[in-house]
Amino acid sequence: MKILIINKSLKNGGAAIAAKRLFDALKQNGSEVKMLVEGSADETEDIKCIAHNKAEKRKALFRFALERLYFLPHEINKSVRYQFSPAKVGVDISKHPWVQEADIIHLHWINHGFLSLGGLKKLFELNKPIVWTMHDMWPFTGGCHYAGSCVRFMQGCGNCPMLRFRGKHDLSARIYRQKENIWAKARIYAVGCSEWMADLARKSGLMQGQQITSIPNPIDTSIFKPLDTKECRTAFELPTDKRLLLFGAANINDPRKGVTQLIQALELLNESHPELNRDLELVVFGKSNEEHLNSLPYKWHSIQFLSDTHKIAQLYNCADAFVLPSLEDNLPNTVMESLACGVPVVAFDIGGVPQMIKHNETGYLSKANDCEDLAQGIYHTLYMSNAVELLSSARDFVLENYSNKLVAQRYTDLYTSLFNQ
């Protein structure tokens, strides 16, 4: 049984990291699996990219630009520019040898000029079983990646809050109808990384009639594990005599990641516990800007982009706690990585996060968008909790739910079931 994993990127973004980790986990589990991406410098015998030379790379960049330019007149403002994908432009991979030979096609994140709706249609017309891991809501909306409080995806979209020109038959409604026609003829088995995402898919009009389940992303617990804190801090030149709170994401500037809420929570914490100013410091990683960092009421340390997983694991082990102020999220890799290292997580009770954090056992779940409760959660976790118990509970939870072997076996069982059908 030949499995083909398809994702836009090999490294960039949470979906890329999750897809590559699944590829590795399946390999370790003995599956015959390959991975096809748009572009990468890390091609191997089992990982190939579409943009494999300068000409193809220029074409890929051109497709991305065209996709954004197509949406530009429709966006309500630039804050939603990358939150909505019309999938107007893409490449046809249906005739690629690996696609042709695959028994199971496993889609992950395919937007930003990689696969268009037309490209997906040609892929579905091969009549092969399609497993689609939903890293966000795009597979069942009229174009947005996260709908926020909007529930129009349940009945056809239209009047989209992200569009400049809204109406019953706006761009979101037209894309929704296109998807409806294409999806109806496909054999899709949709997988939510979290139960939250799977439940949203079940409520959507686009996924009616399709099979839906929930399987989490895997993590290599031999890499992400508890390490000596003092040694890790020394390696990053971080203070060994302070409480360190870790915060980060691929793009901290994304409003959905909640940096504004975190700043408010830390200001409240500083007001209620001014003595912490001598003890608490922050460590920030990911794409950010000086304005956000300088707004933090505590001393901060900025860590440059890390690609080496062992270094990333070391960074988590520098922290006494990790904070995730996201306003909407699926099954964040950062939470899983932190817990695997035995570092408790403070987060809002949103999306798929409650599936990962057991309140007062592996971290602290604050009321959604409640900055005061987030501040309380940070204080409670750093200064009032039993650190040894939190470390053990966090690590055990990951081993019992997210290890490579467990997740790979769940996907293998799914592939086998679809193949036999």
C-alpha positions, 0 to 999 in steps of 0.5 A: 500500500503506497501512501503519498503525503502532499503539503505546500512546504516541508518546513514553513509553518505548523502544518508543514512541521506536522506533515513532515513529522507524520511522514517520519512516524509512518516511516518508522512504523514501516509504511511505504510513504512518500512526500510531495511538496511545492519547494524544498532544498531537502529532497531525498529518495522519498521527498520530492518538490515540484519547484526543483529548479530555478525556472520552477521556483520562479513559477511557484513564486508567480503563482503565489503572487497571482493568488494574492493579487486576485484576492487583493481587490476583495479583501476588507483590509490588509489584516485578512490578506493571508487569512483567506485563500480563493485557490484560484491559482495552482499547479496540476499534480494529477499526472505526477508519477508519485500521484499516479502510483499512490494507493492513498493520497493524503492532503495537508495544507495546499494553499497560497498558489500550490493547488487550486480548486481546478487542481484539486478537481483533477486530483479527485477525479483520479478516484483514489481515496483522499485523506485530508488532514485539516490543519485549519477550516479552509477545506470546509469554508468559502475561503477563510482559514479560521472563521472566528465567530462567523458560522456561515460556513454551515450553510453556504457562506456569503456575506463574508466579514473578510470581504470588501464587497459582501453579499449573498453571492459574494466571493466566499459564496461562489467559492463555496459552491465551486467546492460543493460541486468538486467535493461531491464527486470526491472520496474524502476522508477528513481528519481533524487534528483536534476534536474541535476541528472535526466537530466544526467539519461535521457541522459544515455543509461542505463535508456532509456525506464525507467521513470525518474523524479526529487523529492528532499530530505526532511528536518524536518524544525521543527528541522532545523530552525533559533535559537539564534546565541549567545546561539548556539556559547556558547554551542560549545564554539565558539567566539561570537564576530567573523564572522564564516564561516562553512565548512564540509562534511562526508569526507572532504578528498574526492577531490570532496568536494573541500577542495583544492579549498577552501584553495586557495580561502581563501588564495586569500581572505586573500591577498585581505582583510588582515584586515579580519584576525582579524575578520574571523574564520572557523568552520570545521566539518566532517572527515578531517586531520591536513594537510588540517586544518593547511593549512587554512589561518584563525584560525579554530575550528574543531567540532567532529562528530555529530549524534544528529540532534538538535546539528547539527542544533545548529552548523549551527546556529553558522555560518554567512555563509556556504561554499560548494566548491564541484566540483561535487555534487547532492543535498547536505544535508548540503546546505539544512540544512544550508538554513533551519536554515537561513544561506546563502550558498556560492558554486560553480555553479555545479551539483544540487547546482544551484537548491538550491541556488538563487544567491544573494537571498539565497547565492552566486553562484561562477563560477565553480572551480573559486577560485577567484570568490569563495573568492569574494562570501565569502566576499560578503556574510559575509560583503556586504549582508543584513543578515536579508534578506538572512536569511528570503529568505533562510528559505522561500525557504526551506519551499516552496520546501523541507519540509517533508510534501511536499516531502512525498506527492510527493513520495506518489503520485508517489507510488500510480500511480505505484501501480495503474498501 
